[in-house]
Amino acid sequence: MLANLHLISHFLVPFIIALSFFRSYWQLAFLIMISTIMVDLDHLLATPIYDPTRCSINFHPLHGFIPIIIYMGLCFPKKTRLIGIGLCLHMALDSIDCQVTNGVWYF
């Protein structure tokens, strides 16, 4: 149940953000933000690939603190803003998942 809620949140939260803050081009904003879910390709490097009890933050290479700082920086230039927001939302949602599943809080 929690895994389903986590996965749904990766689509629902960007949808709400797109409608709330990028109303004139919300469809494009939504598509760009959800495309950042591709950051989860780094899960393919782990064994096992999926572990419901594992915290992604600071375990997978693209979920580390240095990449997260880069993602935050992407939020400022207008050309990369939606990508940065999508990646930061993704990391925040993964951090919330770490708290819910393991009691570990990273942010």
C-alpha positions in Angstrom: 0.0 0.0 0.0 2.7 2.5 1.0 4.7 1.6 -2.2 1.7 2.4 -4.3 1.2 5.7 -2.5 4.8 6.6 -3.0 4.6 5.9 -6.7 1.4 7.8 -7.1 2.9 10.8 -5.3 5.6 11.0 -8.0 2.9 11.8 -10.5 0.3 13.6 -8.3 2.6 16.2 -6.7 4.2 17.4 -10.0 0.6 17.6 -11.4 -0.5 19.8 -8.5 2.7 21.9 -8.8 2.2 22.3 -12.6 -1.4 23.4 -12.2 -0.7 25.7 -9.4 2.4 27.5 -10.6 2.7 27.0 -14.3 -0.9 27.3 -15.3 -0.4 28.7 -18.8 1.7 25.7 -19.8 0.9 23.2 -17.2 0.9 20.2 -19.6 4.5 20.8 -20.6 5.6 21.6 -17.0 3.9 18.4 -15.8 5.6 16.3 -18.6 9.0 17.7 -17.9 8.7 17.2 -14.1 7.5 13.6 -14.4 10.2 12.8 -16.9 12.7 13.3 -14.1 11.5 10.0 -12.7 14.2 8.6 -15.1 16.6 9.5 -12.3 15.5 6.2 -10.9 17.5 4.4 -13.6 20.3 4.3 -11.0 18.2 1.7 -9.2 19.3 -0.8 -11.9 22.8 -0.7 -10.4 21.7 -2.1 -7.0 21.2 -5.7 -6.0 18.4 -6.4 -5.6 17.1 -3.8 -8.0 14.0 -3.2 -5.8 14.0 -3.4 -2.0 10.9 -1.9 -0.4 12.9 -1.3 2.9 15.9 0.4 1.3 16.2 4.2 1.4 17.1 5.6 -2.0 18.6 8.8 -0.6 22.4 8.5 -0.3 22.3 4.9 -1.5 21.8 5.2 -5.3 24.4 7.4 -7.1 21.9 9.9 -8.5 20.2 10.1 -5.1 23.3 11.3 -3.2 23.8 14.7 -1.5 26.1 16.1 -4.2 23.7 15.4 -7.0 20.9 16.8 -4.9 22.9 20.1 -4.5 23.2 20.1 -8.3 19.5 19.5 -8.7 18.8 22.5 -6.4 21.1 24.6 -8.6 19.1 23.6 -11.7 16.0 25.3 -10.1 17.5 28.8 -10.7 18.2 29.2 -14.4 14.9 29.6 -16.3 16.0 27.0 -19.0 16.5 24.2 -16.4 14.0 25.3 -13.7 11.4 22.6 -14.4 14.0 19.9 -14.5 15.4 21.1 -11.2 12.0 21.3 -9.6 11.1 17.8 -10.8 14.4 16.4 -9.5 14.1 18.2 -6.1 10.5 17.0 -5.8 11.5 13.5 -6.5 14.3 13.6 -3.9 11.9 15.2 -1.3 9.3 12.5 -2.0 12.0 9.8 -1.7 13.1 11.3 1.6 9.6 11.2 2.9 9.4 7.6 1.9 12.6 7.0 3.9 11.0 8.5 6.9 7.8 6.5 6.5 9.4 3.1 5.8 12.6 3.3 7.9 12.2 6.2 10.3 15.2 8.0 8.6 14.9 11.7 7.8 17.4 13.3 5.4 16.0 16.8 4.9 
